[in-house]
Amino acid sequence: MALNIRSRQVDALAEKLAARKRVTKTEAVRIALENELRRSRDEVPLWERLKPLRDRVAAAQSTGLAADKAFFDELNGED
């Protein structure tokens, strides 16, 4: 699907970025859009972005076993 830029200002900005990056205007627009999407994603707090992972961990069944500090200390080379 084609993107038709009718704004002279937007066209000039795309041209300027393309020149700086030494790419086509299409590539410059792609770069700009990807960077903006990344910035908007990063505005979501990490805690919220990790929610699917937190939910998956919370849904895991407990083994019922207590953590064995001595075992983990031995794994880490600690006495």
Secondary structure by P-SEA (a helix, b strand, c coil): cbbbbccaaaaaaaaaaaaaacccaaaaaaaaaaaaaaaaaacccccccaaaaaaaaaacccccccccaaaaaaaaccc
